Amino acid sequence: MEDFVAVIIVGIIFAIPFTAIVTNHFQKQSKFKLKMLKEELALEKLKHENFLLETERMKLELQQMEKDNSLITKK
């Protein structure tokens, strides 16, 4: 019986640091995921801004082409 109690006590003593290590690991993992999500969001914002700029550029090019075509047609 005394051996059983000793084993339980030793198990509890080793369980406390193990729990701390696992908890610390999960916290680091969560922080890393948060950092990745922030970077992903910043990338998506850049992609959207790039899309808007390209769309505006293409719109201006189309207007220029229409203007050039109208000048050619008038000649």
N, C-alpha and C positions, 0 to 999 in steps of 0.2 A: 504494500500500500504506500509506503514511504517513497519507494522508487517511482511509483506512478505520479505522486504529487511533485516529485523533483522533476520529472519529465515535463509535466504540465507547466511548472514554473519556468523551466528553461525554454520551453516552446513560447510562452508569453513574452519572455525577455527578448527572444530573437524575432518575434512577430512585430514588435513595435518598430525597430529600425527598418525592417522589410516594408512595413506599411508606409513609413516615411519616404523610403526610396521610390516606391511605386507611385505615391502621391506626387512627389517631386517630378517624376518622369511625365506623368499626365499633365501637370502644370506647364512644363516646358513644351510638351507637344501642343497644348492649346495655344500657347503664346506664338509658337511657330506657325500654326494654322492661321491665327489672326494676322500675323505679318504677311503671310502669303495672300490672304484675302485682300488686304489693303493694297498690296502691290498689283494684284489682279484688277482691282477696281481702278487704280491709277492707269493701268494699261488700257482698260476698256474706255476710259475717258479720253485718252490720247487717240485711240482708234476712232472714236466718235468725232472728235475734233478734226482729225485727218479726213474723215468721210465728208464732213461739212465743207471743208476747204476744197476738196477735190470736186464736190458737187458744184460749188460756186464757180470754180475755175472752168469746169465744163460748160456751165451755163453762159459764162462770159465768152468762151470760145464759140459756142453755138450762135450767140448774138452777133459776134464778129463775122462769122461765116455767112449768116443771113444778110448782114450789112454788105459784105463783099459781093454776094450773089445779086443783091438788088442793084448794086452799082454796075455790075457786068450786064445785067438784064436791061438797064436803062441805056447803055451805049449802043 
